[in-house]
Structures are given as structure tokens and as C-alpha cells.
Amino acid sequence: ASRLPVIAIYSIYQILMNNVTRYQAKKLQPLRSHLAPDMRSGAIGDIEVTGGTGEYFEAVEIKHNIPINAVIIEDAYHKFKDTPITRYYLLTTAEPNIESGEEDKVRAAIAEIRKEHGCEIIVNGIIPSLKYYLRLLPNPIKFIERYTNNLNLEFSKTTEIKKQHLAEWERIIKELKTQFQWSNNDDTPTLC
């Protein structure tokens, strides 16, 4: 299940890359195996965007059921401190997003890294982030199509996506189509 939010955010980025000027002339790197540790693979995040000459521009690290704390912020910084990256997202499926009692430490760590390195670190939840990104898309239905394609691709390449994930996603799609009177040929669903 920890791979599903990574694929969701990656699917959004695939669409944003062509529709948001921030990403003009930038490249979304292919997803790496979720099973390989970042330190061994040389990755700085689960999702990486590079500039025209291959330097890191932006990255996203996604945690599943783990609230963000100061230690996670520091671990992330060790991954990117030697790069010119401008923005680093730490997203989590956990609620609350920041570990209880760690709010001040997290803010302090983010401020210190911004002062020392210049990188903006953004901590947020997966669902609020997805809602925000969906509002930026010219056609949010494209996200559903892209996510479906990426799930199927990951299923064919790795063992991280299971048949039950695909079956549940298919059930959700059928429910959405019924609820919004939406067909594959109709890009503009309407609420019943």
C-alpha cells in the first residue's frame, strides 16, 4: 500500500510537467523501485524533477502512516544537502501530518535548512496535496487515466502492486462513473 500514494503523486506530476510554467524545461525522472533504499540508489526522494542540465530541481519523499518529525526532516536534508534543489516535499498519509509535540521542532528544522541551504521544505498530507494539485489540472479526469495506466504499468513490472490493488481501483472507478454519469468518452462528468 505504501507504493500507491507515490504512484498517485507521480501521476499528477506527469500532467503538471506539461501544464505548469514552473516545470517548463524540467524533466520528471522515472520512478525507481520502492524497495531499494534511497542511499543505495542515490535517490534524494521518491519523485525527482531535474533541470535542463540534470541538476535536481524538486523532489518529493512520501511516508506511509508515518507522521513527519524533526528526525525525518534532518534525514531528508542529508539526502539533498549537496544539491542545488529549490523545493523538497515531505508528504505523508498519516493524520496528523506532523508528529504530535514535534511541531515546533519541525518548523525550526525547516527554517534552519532554508537559512543554511536555501531549499524550501514543505510538509503536508497526501490527500490535501492531491486536492491542491487536482485544482491546477486543466482536466482532472486525466489524472484518473494516468493513475490507472501507472498502476497497470507498475503491476506488470514489479511485485509492489498486487491484483487486489487493481481490483479495488477498478471498483472505485466504476463507482465514480455511476456517481458522476461519466463514461470513457466523456471528459466532463456531471454530478447526478
N, C-alpha and C positions, 0 to 999 in steps of 0.2 A: 504493500500500500504506500510505502514511502516514495516510490517512483512516480505515482500518479500526479501529485502536485508539481513535480519537476516537469513532467510532460505537459501539464496544463499551462504553466508559465512559459515554457519554451514555445508552445503553440501560439500563445499571444505575441511573443517576441517575433516569431516568424512573420506575423502580419504587421506588427509595428514597424519593422525594419523598412517596409515599403511605403509607410503612410505617415511617419512622424519625422519631421526635419531633423530632430536630434540625432537620428540614426543614418542620416544621409552620408554616404561614402563609408559606412561602417559595415562590419561583417559579423554575423552571428555564427559562432563556432558550432560544429556538430556536437550533439550530446555524447558524452563519454559514458562508459559503463558506470552505473551507480554503485557497483560492488568494489571498484578499485578506489583505494584511499587517495584523496587529493594530493597528499605529499608524495606518494609514489608516482602518480600520473603527471605531476607538475601542474595540475589544475589549481586555479585560485577560487573557483566556485563551480556550482552545478551547471550554471549557464554563464557563458562568456561572450562578450561583444568586444571586437578588436577594431582598431583604427586602420587607416589605409596602409600603413607600413607594418601592421601586425602587432602593434603595441596594445596592451589592454586598455579598454575604454570604460567598460562597465561589467560588473559581474553580479550574479545572484547566487546566494547559498540558501538552500531550503532545508529546514529542520522539520521532522515529523514528530509531533507530540512532545516536543522539547521547547519549553519557554526560553527565550533569549536572556542571557545573563552577561555579566562583565567578562567572565572567562571565555565565553563564546565570541564576544567582540574581540578580545585580545587574540584568540586563536585565528580568527579571520584576518586580523591585521598582520599576523606573522606570514600569512599566505601571500598578501599583496604589498607588503611594505616596500619592496624593492621595485615596484612597477609604478608607472605614471597614471594609474587608474583614477578616474574622477568621481565615480559613484559605485557604491557597493551596497547591495540589498541583502539583509538577513530577514528571510521570511519564515514563518512557522505556522503549522496547523494547530499549535497549542493555544488554548484560551486560559488565561490571558496570554498575550504575546510575549510580555516581559515577565520574568520570574518575580513572584510576589516578594517585595522587600528589596529588590535589586534595581528599582527604577532610577534612583539617584546615581548608583554606581555605573549603570548603563549609560546614562546621559553624560556623566563625567568621562567615561572611556571614549565615547563618541566625540566629545569636544576636544579631548587631548589628541586623538588621532587626526582630527580635522586641522588642529593647530600645527601638529608636527609634520603631517604628510600632505594635507590638503584635500584628501578624499572625503566625500560626503557619505556617511554610513546611514542607511535608512532601515529601521526595524519596523516590521509590520506583520500582519496576519495574511495568510494566503487568500482567504475569502475577500477581505476588504481590498486587497491588491487586485484580485481578478475583477471585482466590480469596477474599480477605478479604470483599469486597462480596457475593459469592455466598452466603457463610455467613450474611449478615444478611437475606437474602431469605426470605420465608415459603415461596416456591415457586420454586426456581432455574430450573425449566423455563420460567417466564415470561420470563426473560432471553433464552433461545433464541428464543422467539416474538417478543419485542420487537426483538432484534438483526436477525432475519430481515426483519421489517417495515421497520425503519430502513434496512437495506441496499437493499431494493427501492425505498423512497422516494427515497433518495439517487441510485440508478441512474436513476430517472425524472426527477430534477430537474437533475442535474449530470453532468459527464463524468469526475468523480473516481472513481466506482465503475464498474468495467468488467464486461462479461459473464463474463470468466474469474473474477472475484471471486465472482460469484453462483454460477457452476458449481462452484467449489471449496467454497463454503459448503454447497451442496446435497449434494455428495459427503460432507462431514463429517457433516451431519445424517443421511443415510442410514446411515452407519457407526455413529453413536450409537444410532439406532433399532434396528439389528441387535444391537449390543453390549449394550444395556440393555433389550431387549424392550419398546420404548416406541413407542406409536402416538400419533397426534394427539389421540385421545380419552382418553388415559391420562396424567394429570399426575404419576404416581408411577412412574418407570421402576425396574426391578429389574435387578441385575447378573445376567448369565447364569451 
